[in-house]
């Protein structure tokens, strides 16, 4: 789990440098790259599949017009289609690794 924490913190720092908004979560924590308090996203829920969708729907409710959901898990794709009416029209599902992202 320690490597996941380091990875998420690096993602947050990178997003801040680029001026991008990013929600990253690990264990019970959730952080937003622009410093906004998102403590309401903290949870003891461990299933990543549904956590990704929860964070995406939250971002949409806060005015996000573009969302990129990144996962290699087909369950996340199915959930994102199910919840699509709560997501912005410009929502993209990104899967794959490295140069093979699609």
N, C-alpha and C positions, 0 to 999 in steps of 0.2 A: 504494500500500500504506500510505502514511503516514496517509491519511484512515481506513482500516480500523482501524489501531492506535488512533487517537484515539476512534473510535466505540466500540470494544470497551472501552477504559478508562473512557469515560463510562458505559457499561452497567454495568460492575463497580461504579463509585462509586454509581450510582443504586440498584443492588441492595443494596449495603451500607447505605445510608441507610434503605431500606425493610425491612431485616432479612431479605432474600431470599437464597437460595443460587443462584448462577449460575456456570456454567462458560463462560468465553469463551476463544476461541483465535484466533490469527493466526500466520501463517507457522509456525514451529516451537514457538511458545510456547503455554502453556495456563495460565490463572489461575482461581482460585476466589474468589468474592466474600467468603468468610468467613475467608480467610487460611490455610486448610488447604493443606499441601504436596501438590500433584498433579503433581509432576515426572514421574511415570510416564506422564502423558498427552502429554508433549512428544514430537514426532515430526517427521520430515522428510516425512511423507505430506502431499501437497498437495490431494488430492481432498476437498473439503468434504463431499460426500455421505456418504462413509463415516466421516469424522471426527465428524460430528454423531451418527451412530449409536454410534460408539465411546464418545463422551462420555455419551450417554444410558444405555448399558448399564453404564458405570462408575458413574454416579450411582445406578442401581438397585442395583448390587452394594454400594454404600455406605449403603443404606437409604432412598433417596429413594422416597417413596410417590406423589408427583405429578411428572410430567415434561411440559413443554410443548415440543414440537419445532416450531421456527418455520422454515419454508422455503417458497419459491415453486416449488421444484424437485420435479417428480413422482417423480424417482428416489429422493429422500429418503422420500417417502411409501411407495413400494414396499419400500424397505429397512426402514422402520420396521414395516411389516406382517410382513415376513419375520422380523425379530428380535423381534417382539412377545412371544414366550414368555419373553424375558429382561428385559422391561420391566414396570413396575407396571401393575396394572389401570387406574389413573387416569392414563393417558398420553394426551395430546391432541396432535393434529397441527394446527398453526395455519398458515394460508396467507392470502395477500392483503396489501394495503397500506393503512395508515391506518385509516379507518373501515370499510373493506371487508374486514376480517379475518374469517375464518370457521374 
